[in-house]
Each structure stands twice: as C-alpha cells, then as structure tokens.
C-alpha cells in the first residue's frame, strides 16, 4: 500500500511540471484559476504539516514541498505576469 501512495504522490507531483515550465516560458499563468492555485497551495502546505507531525515520511515530505514550490511559481505568474 505504501508504494501505491508513493506512485499517486509522484504522479500528482509530475503533472504540474509541464504547467510550471509553460508559465516560466510565457511569463504568465494565463488560464489557471487563482482560487484553484490558492487552494492547491494551501493543500500542499497542510499536507506537509500533516506528514511532518504523523509519519515523517521523507519521500512524501519532499514531494509535497517541491509541489508547494511549483504551485508558488504558478501563483507568482498568476498575480504578476510579465510583459513578454
């Protein structure tokens, strides 16, 4: 069961990579809802807190932390698009 959790967490982590790369390339996060991004970021922060207080699973903590950074990048480009 543990590995199913790792697989799901890894896929969730990887699905944001293309969007982050596109936002960096274009200088904006056009088409993404700011409400969704705020909720996604909040979920990642809460999951980091939960893992740190319960299982202390380093793999999940790393994945949630990196995804939090990815979502923060999307939030940045959502609120502060560059004029390319």
C-alpha positions, 0 to 999 in steps of 0.5 A: 500500500505504501508504494501505491501512495508513493506512485499517486504522490509522484504522479500528482507531483509530475503533472504540474511540471509541464504547467510550471515550465509553460508559465516560466516560458510565457511569463504568465499563468494565463488560464489557471484559476487563482482560487484553484492555485490558492487552494492547491497551495494551501493543500500542499502546505497542510499536507506537509504539516500533516506528514511532518507531525504523523509519519515523517515520511521523507519521500512524501515530505519532499514531494509535497514541498517541491509541489508547494514550490511549483504551485508558488511559481504558478501563483507568482505568474498568476498575480504578476505576469510579465510583459513578454 
